[in-house]
Amino acid sequence: MEGILARLVATGYEAVPTVSRPGQFSRRGGILDIYPTTATAPVRLEFFGDDIESIRTFDVATQRSIARLDRVPIGPAREVLLSPSAVEQALPVIKRTLRHRLGELASQGNRQAFERLSSQVDEDIAQLAAAGSFDGAEIYLPYLVPEPWCALDYLSTSSTRPAVLVVDDPLRVERQHDRLGLELKDLLQRRYDRGELLHAPDLLVPVNHAIERVLPNHSVILLTQIPQTWDAVSVERTLVADAAAMETWRARLTFLADEVATWRRNGAECILVTDQPQRVRAICGELGIATLGEDAEAVPHGAPAVHVIEGRLRQGFKFPAINLYVATDAELFGGARALVSHRRPKGGIPISTVLDLRPGDFVVHIHHGIGVYRGLVKREVDGAQRDYLLVEYAGGDRLYVPADQIDRIQRYVGGDGSPPALNRIGGSDWQRTTRRVKEQAKAMARELVELYAARQTAERPPLDEDTPWQREMEDSFPYEETPSQLRAIADVKADLMASRPMDRLVCGDVGFGKTEVAIRAAFKVVEAGRQVCVLCPTTVLAAQHHTTFSERLAAYPIRVELLSRFRSRAEQQRTVQAVKVGAVDIVVGTHRLLSKDVEFRNLGLVIVDEEQRFGVAHKERLKQLRKTVDVLTLTATPIPRTLSMALSGLRDMSVIEDAPGGRLPIVTHVGEYNEDLIRDAIMRELERDGQVYFVHNRVESIDFVAQRIQRLVPSARIRVGHGQMSEDELEHIMYDFYHRAFDVLVCTTIIENGLDIPNVNTIIIDRADRMGLAQLYQLRGRVGRSDRQAYAYLFYRRAGQLTDVAEDRLAAIRQFTALGSGFQVAMRDLEIRGAGNLLGPEQSGAMVAVGFDLYCKLLSQAVSELKGEDPVDVTLPAVDLPVTAHIPADYIPNEAERIYFYKSMASVRNTAEIDALREELEDRYGDPPTAVWNALAVLRLRLRARDAGIAQMRGEKREVTIRLAPHARLHPDAIRLLTYAFKGHRFTPDAVIVPIRSPRVLEEAEEMVAVLERAVQYGKKDNMHPVATS
C-alpha cells in the first residue's frame, strides 16, 4: 500500500479524512479510498497485507460500497507531473529571472509591484521545493516543461491506427482560437505589469498555433453549414448531406404513431434516442407503436415501430437520402436536453448534520440546557476506557456526557445566528425556560389540532381519476420526475380526489419541480370545470409562472391570463370580467387577485407561492379561502424533516428533496478581489448571451461599484437594485432583468429566493468574507438553473485583513460539497429560517430559547398529548458497565466521523439497524477492534434492557445495579423466587444488584436482563416462570 500512496501523492492526489471529490484519497488502516479524476464514482480498495482483497465503488453521499470491480484505472490528478529533477533544474532559473525582474521594477520605481512579486514568487518557490506542485504551479510550466504541448499532441500518428480529427465549423474555430489567444495575452500582460507574474505573456502563449501544427499529421473531417475552404488543410473530397431538423410532437404524441407508420411504409428506420427509455417504451406501447429488438422481423411491414436507444442528443434530424429518421427527448417532450452525465447511484442514509458538531459550538443538553462543546475526550473509569463529550457551562462547570448518550445533546441552532446565554448546571433557569416553551408549543399544537378538526368537517365534491388528457399532458413533461416529486404529485392528487378541501404545503428548492406539481393539479381542477388562481408575492414571479403555465398548457383549450400592476388598467378590467364570467380557466397574479373586485365564477383551487412573503391582511383572506376551496402552497425555503414529522397528520406537507438529474455542478472560485477576473467572467457570460449577478451588499457604495464595472466592461448594460428602493422601482428592475432588458444586475442580497432566471449563469459576490455560509449558499444557488455551466466568484479583500472566522468560512466554501460541513451548516440555517416562516414569530422565539431540535421534540409531545395519543419514549436506557466500549482514534482517526457513528448508535431502534451499522463500519474502516465490538454489544444490551422495562444499568466497584422503570416493578412472588435462584443477588421491587464474579460482565448482564424480562411479566400471565431463560 505504501507504494500506491507514494504514487498517488506524486500524481497530484490530495490526502483527506473523507473522500468527496475527484483527486482525493483517504487511508484508514487496511482501507484505501480513491476518487480517480476520470471516474464517475470513487473506489474503495481493501488490503490484506500487501494484497488487494477487493475493489468496490462507493457513494460519496453515504460513503457506502455499491458494486465490486475487477480493476480500476487511476489517472493523474494534474495535467503535468513534475519530477524532482525538473523542479531542481527549474528553481535556479526562476530565482535568476526573479532577480532580473525585481531590478526592472526597482528602476521603474514601482514599489507596490516589486513587493507583490517578491512575496508571491518566494512563496511559490518554497511550495515547489517542498511539494513539487501546488494549485497555480502551472504558471511556471515554461521553466519546468520547456517544450510547449497540448492535448492534440497525444493523438495517435500510427499508420495502422491513425487518429481522425473532426473540426466543426473550422473558420469559427480559428476565429475563436485567435480571439482567446489575444484575450489571454492581454490579461497576462496586465498581471505582469502589476507584479503578479514573473514572466512576460509571450513565454506562456506560444506563437505557433497548436491546431495548425498538429493537423498535417492526421486525417481531417471538416463539418460546415456552407461550402468553405480553410488554409490549414486542403480539402480532397466534399460530401453534401441533405438533412433537416425533426419537428416536435410535444403534447401531440398521438401524431407520432402516424408519422412512424408513414416512414416504415417507405422503408425507413426510425430511432428514438432518449435518456428515459422505460418511459418512452411505455408511451410507445400506449400509442400502439412497437419497439424493435432482436425480433424486428416479427413486426409487419408498414406497422409503426421504432428502435429505442438510451442516450442523449440535443435534437433530432431527418436524413431522407438514406431513409433514416432520428428523434430525441427534445421532439418527444419539448425543450433541448442538457448533455451531461447521469446522476451517480444513491443508496443508504446520507451523512447527517452531526458532522457540524465541532469544539466551540453551542449545544443543548435535554436536562442541563445550553453549554459549549469542548471536544471528544477519553476517560478511564474502573479500568474501562470510554469516550465522553465534554460540555462547558456558565461558571466553568463541566459535564462529561458518555458518547453512547449523544442523543441527549444537539448542536444549538437558534435562527438569527446570535450566541445564546449559557445555563448553569443545577440552576433553575433552564427548567423555567423549558416549562415556558412547553406551554407555547402546546398553544401552537392546540391551534393546529383545532384547524385540523375544522377541515375534517368541511366537504366538497371529490375529483375523478386521471383522464387520458391528463396522462397525455403529464407525458409531455420534458424531464424524468424525481422520486420525491412523484410522491408530491401523488399526495396532491389524493387530496383532490378526497371529499375534504386540500390544504397542502409543497416544499423544495428552486428548480426542483414544484411548479410542475402545481401545473398538474391545476390541469386536473380545470378538467373538472373549476377555475384556478395562482397567487405570487411579486410581479416578476407572477410573470414567470404565467409564462410557464402558458407554455406547458399551450396544446390544450385552457385559457391562462395574468393579472398584475404591470398590465394596463384596461387589460386588468378585461381579465377581471373574463374571470367573473368563467372565460378564464387559470389566472396568475399578485395580491391584486385578493382585491374585492375580483370574483370567480367557480373557483376550485388556489395555488400560493411563498405565502410567508404576503402581508397579514392577505394571509387572513387566504385563511378564509382555505375553508371552502382547495389550497396548494409552494415554498422554496427548506422545511426541516424533524418539524414536518412533529406536525405529521396536522399540516399536510410534501417535501421535494431530490435535485433534478443532469445538473452541472456550479464551478466556484474563491479568491482575492481581482478586476481582471471580474472583467473576464462578465465578458465570457455576455459572449454566450447570458446575464450576470454582481452582489455588493453596501447600499452607500453600490453606485460607485456599478460605475467601476461599467468602466471594466463598457459594452455591458448595467442596472442597480437594492432594498432601499421603493417596491415598485425594484420590481420594475427585476422584471426588466427577467426579460433580458439589461445584462448585469449590481445588487445587494435582495436577489429573490423564489425567482428562477435560467439565463443568469454567473454570479460575482464582493466581500464574501462578510456574509454567512447560509447566505452565500443561497446566493450561489441563484445560478446553475439550466443546462449551461454556471460560475460563482466569491471575492474577499487582501488576506491580512481577514478575521479567523471569515477565513474558516471561506475555507468551508471552497469545499462546498454535499459532504462538507459548510454545506450542512448552510442547509441547517436555511431550514431554521423555513421553520420560522412556517411557525410564526412567537413560536420562533420559543425555538430560539431552547434550540430547534428540542423545540421540535416538545411540539411533537404536545401534539400527541392533545390528540390523546400515548407518548412514545424512544430513549434507550443508560448502560454504564466496566468494559472498554468505544471507537478508538486509531480505528477512525477523524473526530467528526467518530461523533457521526456515536450519533448513529444512539439513534438505532432495533437489532437490524445495529447489524447495518456494523456492516457500514466494516465497509468503510475494515474489521472493528474489540472496543468497537463491545460498544455494539452494549448497544444490543440497551435495546434488550428497554424491552425488559429496565431504566438504567450502572456498574461500580464489584456490582452492577439494574434499576427498573416505574411500569416494570417486580411482583413480591417473583422477588422470592429470584432470591432463591440467584444466591448473592439482591432484589427489590424496582432494582436488582448483581455481583460481578468474572470478567464476563457483558454476558452476565445479558443473562440477568433475560431473566428480568420474564420476571417483570410474572403475575401478568399464569404460565410465566421468572427463573426460566430463553
Secondary structure by P-SEA (a helix, b strand, c coil): caaaaaaaaaaccccccccccccbbbbcccbbbbbcccccbbbbbbbccccccbbbbbbcccccccccccbbbbcccccccccaaaaaaaaaaaaaaaaaaaaaaaaacaaaaaaaaaaaaaaaaaaaaaccccccccccccccccccccccccccccccbbbbbbbcaaaaaaaaaaaaaaaaaaaaaaaaaacccccccccccccccccccccccbbbbbbbccccccccccccbbbbbbbbbbbbbcccccaaaaaaaaaaaabbbbbbbcccaaaaaaaaaaacbbbbcccccccccccbbbbbbbccccbbbbccccbbbbbcccccccccccccccccccccccccccccccccbbbbbccccbbbbccbbbbbcccccbbbbbbbcccbbbbbccccccccccccccccccbbbbbccccaaaaaaaaaaaaaaaaaaaaaaaaaaaaaaccccccccccaaaaaaaaaccccccaaaaaaaaaaaaaaacccccbbbbbbcccccaaaaaaaaaaaaaaacbbbbbbbccaaaaaaaaaaaaaaaccccbbbbbbcccccaaaaaaaaaaaaaccccbbbbcccccccccccccccbbbbcccccccaaaaaaaaaaaacbbbbbbbcccccaaaaaaacccccccccccccccccccccccccccaaaaaaaaaaaaaacbbbbbbbcccccaaaaaaaaaaaccccbbbbbcccccaaaaaaaaaaaaaccccccccccccccccccccccbbbbcccccccaaaaaaaaacccccccbbbbbbbbcccccccaaaaaaaaaaaacccccaaaaaaaaaaaaaaaaaaccaaaaaaaaacccaaaaaaaaaaaaaaacccccccccccccccccccccccccccaaaaaaaaaaaaacccaaaaaaaaaaaaaccccccaaaaaaaaaaaaaaaaaaaccccccccccbbbbbbcccccccaaaaaaaaaacccccccccbbbbbbcccaaaaaaaaaaaaaaaaaaccccccccccccc
